[in-house]
Amino acid sequence: MMHQHAHTEAAALSTAAPALAPADLQALACALYGIEGGATALGGERDQNCLIDGGDGMRYVLKVSNPAEAPSVVDFQIAALEHVARVAPALPIPRVVRTVGGRTRERVCLDDGSVCIVRLLTYLDGVQIKETARTSGQRRAMGGLLARLNLALRDFTHPGAHHDLLWNVSGAHRLAAQLEDLVDPARQRLAQRFMTRFERDVLPRLPQLRAQVIHNDYHLYNVLVAPQEQERITGIIDFGDMLHAPLVGEVGTAAAFHMAGSEDPFAAAAQFLAAYHAVLPLTDAELEIVTDLMATRHLITALISEWRAARYPHNRAYIMRHNPAAWEALAMMADLSRQDARDRLLSEIRPRRTP
């Protein structure tokens, strides 16, 4: 059983995403937005997403929300995008497209009687960073841009921002029961080690740290670059995991995804962190635990993906796409002391003294 106050998000993760046929999605785009065009499926964890090709050169993402998703959460995500568009219009984020009636979203009733919320966003062109050769310049561009996004969101508030989300590294302890579902004893011991470290060294410090609305899913699938200029970012996508949480959780989460695909995993993450810190400096208290939260993101990735893949085998490839790297990172970090891992991550901010 999950911790009781995680039930809302667990419901969204435990309820299958809508599965409308392409023809139905096209009909929705036409009826609600006056856009006639083909529909192509896009990946998603909780929602059904599709690309709508308007035929006039414009492309859009039609999102049909999970029936278990609270309307206040959808409204929060819409309001956050509109806030960033106002205060930082140069940031490459999707824009909210209004219906023919001028609304930011509509409720639709599916054939099974469930009610979903439909919204439309502009489609951003670019190549997922996951598909490119990683470079120092690209990592630094990612770090600086995330800091700019966080600055744009710093003063944004919304009632829906305080919703529950299992993908929140600050609440990793709520997944403790999922340790029992791990079949491999070695992996169970590894996960337990990092859960204990989180509960002992991180959780007591979090209430004293600054918090705000964060993207919470800033990884290599959700950042786009220009095909011919792969250090120039053209898009930040997938704002579906946003919430109000400690800011350092944003940085630890994002840095975690820079450990894979590099000869020295800490060197790559250190470049990302240094670029972020140059734009939006972290406090000493935040720097003390950012490495722990990087490990915590890998921990919750492993636990949530194992749990969900067993329940939704048809969506296994999407659910498990970060799972191998998460286990690999945890195994590597288990060989280091907290201090050594922290020193390596902060090497560009606090160069280590030579004896």
Stockholm file with secondary structure:
# STOCKHOLM 1.0

chainA/1-355         MMHQHAHTEAAALSTAAPALAPADLQALACALYGIEGGATALGGERDQNCLIDGGDGMRYVLKVSNPAEAPSVVDFQIAALEHVARVAPALPIPRVVRTVGGRTRERVCLDDGSVCIVRLLTYLDGVQIKETARTSGQRRAMGGLLARLNLALRDFTHPGAHHDLLWNVSGAHRLAAQLEDLVDPARQRLAQRFMTRFERDVLPRLPQLRAQVIHNDYHLYNVLVAPQEQERITGIIDFGDMLHAPLVGEVGTAAAFHMAGSEDPFAAAAQFLAAYHAVLPLTDAELEIVTDLMATRHLITALISEWRAARYPHNRAYIMRHNPAAWEALAMMADLSRQDARDRLLSEIRPRRTP
#=GR chainA/1-355 SS CCCGGGHHHHHHHHSCCCCCCHHHHHHHHHHHHCCCCEEEEECCSSSEEEEEECSSSCEEEEEECCTTSCHHHHHHHHHHHHHHHHHCTTSCCCCEECCTTSCSCEEEECTTSCEEEEEEEECCCSEEGGGSCCCHHHHHHHHHHHHHHHHHHTTCCCGGGGCCCTTCGGGGGGGGGGGGGCCCHHHHHHHHHHHHHIIIIIGGGGGGSCEEEECCCCSTTSEEEETTEEEEEEEECCCTTCEEEEHHHHHHHHHHTTSTTSSSHHHHHHHHHHHHHHHSCCCHHHHHHHHHHHHHHHHHHHHHHHHHHHHCGGGHHHHTTTHHHHHHHHHHHHTSCHHHHHHHHTTTTSCCCCC
#=GC SS_cons         CCCGGGHHHHHHHHSCCCCCCHHHHHHHHHHHHCCCCEEEEECCSSSEEEEEECSSSCEEEEEECCTTSCHHHHHHHHHHHHHHHHHCTTSCCCCEECCTTSCSCEEEECTTSCEEEEEEEECCCSEEGGGSCCCHHHHHHHHHHHHHHHHHHTTCCCGGGGCCCTTCGGGGGGGGGGGGGCCCHHHHHHHHHHHHHIIIIIGGGGGGSCEEEECCCCSTTSEEEETTEEEEEEEECCCTTCEEEEHHHHHHHHHHTTSTTSSSHHHHHHHHHHHHHHHSCCCHHHHHHHHHHHHHHHHHHHHHHHHHHHHCGGGHHHHTTTHHHHHHHHHHHHTSCHHHHHHHHTTTTSCCCCC
//
